[in-house]
């Protein structure tokens, strides 16, 4: 049996009462789990002077700081 930790937060629509309607339309469904962080992975090319160089990057954000 899988149990969720007590620290897991769920979305409550009342939390958006003070925001404009366009923002409220994009909310998740009631009771959806709220993420505590996100990891973004990026890849592409960047122009340095006259050269285009390939790059990869990863950004981790935990809600308080990012690295």
MOPAC internal coordinates of N, CA, C and O (Angstrom, degrees):
PM7 1SCF
backbone

  N    0.0000 0     0.00 0     0.00 0    0    0    0
  C    1.4463 1     0.00 0     0.00 0    1    0    0
  C    1.5284 1   109.31 1     0.00 0    2    1    0
  O    1.2310 1   120.40 1   -48.17 1    3    2    1
  N    1.3282 1   116.84 1   131.83 1    3    2    1
  C    1.4620 1   122.07 1   178.99 1    5    3    2
  C    1.5160 1   108.80 1   -95.92 1    6    5    3
  O    1.2310 1   121.04 1   -50.65 1    7    6    5
  N    1.3125 1   115.61 1   129.35 1    7    6    5
  C    1.4655 1   120.00 1   176.05 1    9    7    6
  C    1.5161 1   108.34 1  -118.67 1   10    9    7
  O    1.2310 1   120.58 1   -30.71 1   11   10    9
  N    1.3103 1   116.50 1   149.29 1   11   10    9
  C    1.4519 1   119.72 1   179.68 1   13   11   10
  C    1.5228 1   109.70 1   -94.09 1   14   13   11
  O    1.2310 1   120.16 1   -35.35 1   15   14   13
  N    1.3239 1   117.31 1   144.65 1   15   14   13
  C    1.4602 1   120.15 1   178.93 1   17   15   14
  C    1.5276 1   110.84 1   -64.09 1   18   17   15
  O    1.2310 1   120.82 1   -25.21 1   19   18   17
  N    1.3040 1   116.03 1   154.79 1   19   18   17
  C    1.4700 1   120.75 1  -179.53 1   21   19   18
  C    1.5307 1   111.63 1   -64.86 1   22   21   19
  O    1.2310 1   119.84 1   155.39 1   23   22   21
  N    1.3410 1   117.91 1   -24.61 1   23   22   21
  C    1.4557 1   120.91 1  -176.45 1   25   23   22
  C    1.5358 1   113.26 1   -79.79 1   26   25   23
  O    1.2310 1   119.63 1   173.96 1   27   26   25
  N    1.3278 1   118.31 1    -6.04 1   27   26   25
  C    1.4603 1   120.82 1   179.65 1   29   27   26
  C    1.5206 1   109.48 1   -69.03 1   30   29   27
  O    1.2310 1   121.17 1   -51.51 1   31   30   29
  N    1.3311 1   115.37 1   128.49 1   31   30   29
  C    1.4619 1   119.89 1   179.14 1   33   31   30
  C    1.5198 1   109.38 1  -102.18 1   34   33   31
  O    1.2310 1   121.10 1   -30.35 1   35   34   33
  N    1.3129 1   115.51 1   149.65 1   35   34   33
  C    1.4570 1   122.14 1   177.80 1   37   35   34
  C    1.5153 1   109.55 1  -120.22 1   38   37   35
  O    1.2310 1   120.94 1   -28.05 1   39   38   37
  N    1.3330 1   115.82 1   151.95 1   39   38   37
  C    1.4588 1   121.40 1  -177.85 1   41   39   38
  C    1.5195 1   111.29 1   -72.74 1   42   41   39
  O    1.2310 1   121.10 1   -46.99 1   43   42   41
  N    1.3276 1   115.49 1   133.01 1   43   42   41
  C    1.4577 1   123.23 1   174.72 1   45   43   42
  C    1.5299 1   107.52 1  -121.93 1   46   45   43
  O    1.2310 1   118.97 1   -58.11 1   47   46   45
  N    1.3417 1   119.56 1   121.89 1   47   46   45
  C    1.4660 1   121.75 1  -177.51 1   49   47   46
  C    1.5284 1   114.19 1   -55.73 1   50   49   47
  O    1.2310 1   119.40 1   151.62 1   51   50   49
  N    1.2955 1   118.75 1   -28.38 1   51   50   49
  C    1.4644 1   121.52 1  -179.96 1   53   51   50
  C    1.5237 1   111.31 1   -60.96 1   54   53   51
  O    1.2310 1   120.12 1   157.06 1   55   54   53
  N    1.3336 1   117.38 1   -22.94 1   55   54   53
  C    1.4674 1   120.46 1  -179.21 1   57   55   54
  C    1.5274 1   111.99 1   -67.57 1   58   57   55
  O    1.2310 1   119.69 1   166.39 1   59   58   57
  N    1.3283 1   118.20 1   -13.61 1   59   58   57
  C    1.4642 1   121.63 1   179.51 1   61   59   58
  C    1.5273 1   112.94 1  -104.81 1   62   61   59
  O    1.2310 1   119.74 1  -167.34 1   63   62   61
  N    1.2948 1   118.10 1    12.66 1   63   62   61
  C    1.4616 1   121.51 1  -175.90 1   65   63   62
  C    1.5281 1   112.96 1   -58.14 1   66   65   63
  O    1.2310 1   119.70 1   148.99 1   67   66   65
  N    1.3236 1   118.17 1   -31.01 1   67   66   65
  C    1.4652 1   121.19 1  -175.79 1   69   67   66
  C    1.5289 1   113.83 1   -92.16 1   70   69   67
  O    1.2310 1   119.64 1   179.61 1   71   70   69
  N    1.3251 1   118.29 1    -0.39 1   71   70   69
  C    1.4680 1   120.04 1  -178.60 1   73   71   70
  C    1.5226 1   111.85 1   -97.80 1   74   73   71
  O    1.2310 1   120.85 1   -20.97 1   75   74   73
  N    1.3223 1   115.98 1   159.03 1   75   74   73
  C    1.4627 1   121.42 1  -179.12 1   77   75   74
  C    1.5244 1   111.63 1   -65.99 1   78   77   75
  O    1.2310 1   120.99 1   -24.65 1   79   78   77
  N    1.3266 1   115.71 1   155.35 1   79   78   77
  C    1.4657 1   122.45 1  -177.99 1   81   79   78
  C    1.5362 1   113.86 1   -54.49 1   82   81   79
  O    1.2310 1   118.77 1   136.94 1   83   82   81
  N    1.3506 1   119.95 1   -43.06 1   83   82   81
  C    1.4749 1   117.73 1  -179.89 1   85   83   82
  C    1.5280 1   112.70 1   -57.54 1   86   85   83
  O    1.2310 1   120.19 1   145.81 1   87   86   85
  N    1.3264 1   117.24 1   -34.19 1   87   86   85
  C    1.4678 1   120.93 1   178.74 1   89   87   86
  C    1.5273 1   109.89 1   -73.25 1   90   89   87
  O    1.2310 1   120.23 1   138.31 1   91   90   89
  N    1.3172 1   117.17 1   -41.69 1   91   90   89
  C    1.4701 1   120.30 1  -178.94 1   93   91   90
  C    1.5275 1   111.81 1   -62.27 1   94   93   91
  O    1.2310 1   119.84 1   149.72 1   95   94   93
  N    1.3276 1   117.91 1   -30.28 1   95   94   93
  C    1.4725 1   120.35 1   179.73 1   97   95   94
  C    1.5129 1   112.35 1   -63.96 1   98   97   95
  O    1.2310 1   119.87 1   155.36 1   99   98   97
  N    1.3329 1   117.85 1   -24.64 1   99   98   97
  C    1.4656 1   121.80 1  -174.78 1  101   99   98
  C    1.5275 1   113.71 1   -93.75 1  102  101   99
  O    1.2310 1   119.95 1  -172.64 1  103  102  101
  N    1.3185 1   117.70 1     7.36 1  103  102  101
  C    1.4662 1   120.00 1  -175.85 1  105  103  102
  C    1.5274 1   112.01 1   -70.09 1  106  105  103
  O    1.2310 1   120.73 1   -23.75 1  107  106  105
  N    1.3451 1   116.22 1   156.25 1  107  106  105
  C    1.4684 1   119.86 1   175.18 1  109  107  106
  C    1.5277 1   110.31 1   -73.37 1  110  109  107
  O    1.2310 1   120.31 1    -7.48 1  111  110  109
  N    1.2962 1   117.01 1   172.52 1  111  110  109
  C    1.4678 1   119.55 1   179.44 1  113  111  110
  C    1.5348 1   109.72 1   -71.37 1  114  113  111
  O    1.2310 1   120.90 1   -26.54 1  115  114  113
  N    1.2939 1   115.89 1   153.46 1  115  114  113
  C    1.4621 1   121.38 1  -179.13 1  117  115  114
  C    1.5260 1   109.67 1   -58.87 1  118  117  115
  O    1.2310 1   120.83 1   -45.26 1  119  118  117
  N    1.3306 1   116.01 1   134.74 1  119  118  117
  C    1.4631 1   121.72 1   178.59 1  121  119  118
  C    1.5192 1   114.23 1    87.22 1  122  121  119
  O    1.2310 1   119.67 1   177.46 1  123  122  121
  N    1.3449 1   118.23 1    -2.54 1  123  122  121
  C    1.4662 1   120.80 1   179.05 1  125  123  122
  C    1.5304 1   109.59 1   -65.13 1  126  125  123
  O    1.2310 1   120.74 1   -34.19 1  127  126  125
  N    1.3289 1   116.19 1   145.81 1  127  126  125
  C    1.4587 1   120.54 1   177.13 1  129  127  126
  C    1.5235 1   109.76 1   -65.85 1  130  129  127
  O    1.2310 1   120.06 1   -40.81 1  131  130  129
  N    1.3132 1   117.50 1   139.19 1  131  130  129
  C    1.4554 1   122.56 1   175.90 1  133  131  130
  C    1.5258 1   108.44 1   -98.50 1  134  133  131
  O    1.2310 1   121.01 1   -50.74 1  135  134  133
  N    1.3115 1   115.67 1   129.26 1  135  134  133
  C    1.4654 1   120.40 1  -179.30 1  137  135  134
  C    1.5213 1   110.34 1   -69.43 1  138  137  135
  O    1.2310 1   120.73 1   -33.88 1  139  138  137
  N    1.3120 1   116.21 1   146.12 1  139  138  137
  C    1.4605 1   120.64 1   176.85 1  141  139  138
  C    1.5162 1   110.96 1   -98.94 1  142  141  139
  O    1.2310 1   120.18 1   174.36 1  143  142  141
  N    1.3170 1   117.27 1    -5.64 1  143  142  141
  C    1.4538 1   120.95 1   179.50 1  145  143  142
  C    1.5106 1   110.41 1  -170.70 1  146  145  143
  O    1.2310 1   121.41 1    -3.97 1  147  146  145
  N    1.3199 1   114.91 1   176.03 1  147  146  145
  C    1.4591 1   120.33 1   179.91 1  149  147  146
  C    1.5260 1   109.12 1  -149.61 1  150  149  147
  O    1.2310 1   120.86 1   -30.22 1  151  150  149
  N    1.3194 1   115.96 1   149.78 1  151  150  149
  C    1.4574 1   122.39 1   175.72 1  153  151  150
  C    1.5230 1   107.20 1  -122.68 1  154  153  151
  O    1.2310 1   120.30 1   -59.93 1  155  154  153
  N    1.3212 1   117.02 1   120.07 1  155  154  153
  C    1.4544 1   122.52 1   178.80 1  157  155  154
  C    1.5222 1   108.97 1  -105.52 1  158  157  155
  O    1.2310 1   120.28 1   -48.52 1  159  158  157
  N    1.3132 1   117.07 1   131.48 1  159  158  157
  C    1.4509 1   122.30 1   176.08 1  161  159  158
  C    1.5210 1   107.58 1  -116.38 1  162  161  159
  O    1.2310 1   120.95 1   -51.23 1  163  162  161
  N    1.3305 1   115.79 1   128.77 1  163  162  161
  C    1.4615 1   120.99 1  -176.56 1  165  163  162
  C    1.5210 1   109.87 1  -126.45 1  166  165  163
  O    1.2310 1   120.61 1   -29.74 1  167  166  165
  N    1.3210 1   116.45 1   150.26 1  167  166  165
  C    1.4577 1   122.62 1   174.86 1  169  167  166
  C    1.5148 1   108.08 1  -150.73 1  170  169  167
  O    1.2310 1   120.58 1   -32.95 1  171  170  169
  N    1.3097 1   116.50 1   147.05 1  171  170  169
  C    1.4546 1   119.35 1   179.15 1  173  171  170
  C    1.5062 1   111.19 1   171.80 1  174  173  171
  O    1.2310 1   121.92 1    26.49 1  175  174  173
  N    1.3205 1   113.94 1  -153.51 1  175  174  173
  C    1.4581 1   120.69 1   178.56 1  177  175  174
  C    1.5160 1   108.74 1  -129.92 1  178  177  175
  O    1.2310 1   120.88 1   -33.96 1  179  178  177
  N    1.3231 1   115.92 1   146.04 1  179  178  177
  C    1.4540 1   121.69 1   179.40 1  181  179  178
  C    1.5201 1   108.27 1  -131.78 1  182  181  179
  O    1.2310 1   120.85 1   -41.40 1  183  182  181
  N    1.3395 1   115.97 1   138.60 1  183  182  181
  C    1.4565 1   120.03 1  -178.51 1  185  183  182
  C    1.5223 1   109.49 1   -86.69 1  186  185  183
  O    1.2310 1   120.99 1   -56.92 1  187  186  185
  N    1.3328 1   115.71 1   123.08 1  187  186  185
  C    1.4595 1   123.21 1   177.92 1  189  187  186
  C    1.5264 1   106.16 1  -121.34 1  190  189  187
  O    1.2310 1   121.01 1   -75.13 1  191  190  189
  N    1.3134 1   115.67 1   104.87 1  191  190  189
  C    1.4657 1   118.88 1  -174.03 1  193  191  190
  C    1.5233 1   108.84 1    66.04 1  194  193  191
  O    1.2310 1   120.66 1    58.65 1  195  194  193
  N    1.3278 1   116.34 1  -121.35 1  195  194  193
  C    1.4638 1   121.22 1   179.02 1  197  195  194
  C    1.5278 1   111.87 1   -98.18 1  198  197  195
  O    1.2310 1   119.92 1   176.85 1  199  198  197
  N    1.3166 1   117.76 1    -3.15 1  199  198  197
  C    1.4640 1   122.18 1  -176.23 1  201  199  198
  C    1.5250 1   111.50 1  -100.91 1  202  201  199
  O    1.2310 1   121.10 1   -34.86 1  203  202  201
  N    1.3168 1   115.51 1   145.14 1  203  202  201
  C    1.4580 1   121.88 1   169.87 1  205  203  202
  C    1.5212 1   106.78 1  -102.84 1  206  205  203
  O    1.2310 1   120.10 1   -60.26 1  207  206  205
  N    1.3100 1   117.41 1   119.74 1  207  206  205
  C    1.4646 1   122.49 1  -178.79 1  209  207  206
  C    1.5174 1   110.04 1  -111.90 1  210  209  207
  O    1.2310 1   121.08 1   -40.10 1  211  210  209
  N    1.3330 1   115.53 1   139.90 1  211  210  209
  C    1.4627 1   120.57 1   176.05 1  213  211  210
  C    1.5288 1   109.27 1   -73.69 1  214  213  211
  O    1.2310 1   120.65 1   -32.37 1  215  214  213
  N    1.3156 1   116.36 1   147.63 1  215  214  213
  C    1.4627 1   119.96 1   175.88 1  217  215  214
  C    1.5147 1   110.04 1  -144.36 1  218  217  215
  O    1.2310 1   121.37 1   -24.04 1  219  218  217
  N    1.3110 1   114.99 1   155.96 1  219  218  217
  C    1.4613 1   122.62 1   168.43 1  221  219  218
  C    1.5201 1   106.32 1  -133.18 1  222  221  219
  O    1.2310 1   120.72 1   -30.63 1  223  222  221
  N    1.3078 1   116.24 1   149.37 1  223  222  221
  C    1.4615 1   120.41 1  -179.99 1  225  223  222
  C    1.5145 1   109.14 1  -151.55 1  226  225  223
  O    1.2310 1   121.24 1   -25.59 1  227  226  225
  N    1.3199 1   115.24 1   154.41 1  227  226  225
  C    1.4510 1   121.61 1   176.04 1  229  227  226
  C    1.5192 1   107.72 1  -136.13 1  230  229  227
  O    1.2310 1   120.28 1   -46.76 1  231  230  229
  N    1.3229 1   117.07 1   133.24 1  231  230  229
  C    1.4619 1   122.40 1   178.80 1  233  231  230
  C    1.5187 1   107.82 1  -123.59 1  234  233  231
  O    1.2310 1   120.87 1   -50.41 1  235  234  233
  N    1.3078 1   115.95 1   129.59 1  235  234  233
  C    1.4555 1   121.88 1   178.76 1  237  235  234
  C    1.5226 1   107.73 1  -114.82 1  238  237  235
  O    1.2310 1   120.87 1   -53.74 1  239  238  237
  N    1.3371 1   115.94 1   126.26 1  239  238  237
  C    1.4592 1   121.36 1  -179.19 1  241  239  238
  C    1.5199 1   107.91 1  -126.23 1  242  241  239
  O    1.2310 1   120.68 1   -54.97 1  243  242  241
  N    1.3270 1   116.30 1   125.03 1  243  242  241
  C    1.4687 1   120.53 1  -176.86 1  245  243  242
  C    1.5247 1   113.41 1  -107.72 1  246  245  243
  O    1.2310 1   120.08 1  -167.44 1  247  246  245
  N    1.3240 1   117.46 1    12.56 1  247  246  245
  C    1.4580 1   120.53 1  -179.92 1  249  247  246
  C    1.5153 1   113.41 1    94.56 1  250  249  247
  O    1.2310 1   120.03 1   167.37 1  251  250  249
  N    1.3296 1   117.54 1   -12.63 1  251  250  249
  C    1.4521 1   121.21 1  -179.49 1  253  251  250
  C    1.5197 1   111.84 1  -123.99 1  254  253  251
  O    1.2310 1   120.72 1   143.86 1  255  254  253
  N    1.3031 1   116.22 1   -36.14 1  255  254  253
  C    1.4620 1   122.25 1  -179.02 1  257  255  254
  C    1.5091 1   108.63 1  -153.39 1  258  257  255
  O    1.2310 1   120.25 1   -13.79 1  259  258  257
  N    1.3128 1   117.12 1   166.21 1  259  258  257
  C    1.4536 1   118.98 1   177.28 1  261  259  258
  C    1.5222 1   109.76 1  -133.60 1  262  261  259
  O    1.2310 1   121.35 1   -21.68 1  263  262  261
  N    1.3151 1   115.03 1   158.32 1  263  262  261
  C    1.4595 1   120.66 1   177.80 1  265  263  262
  C    1.5039 1   109.82 1  -139.44 1  266  265  263
  O    1.2310 1   120.10 1   180.00 1  267  266  265

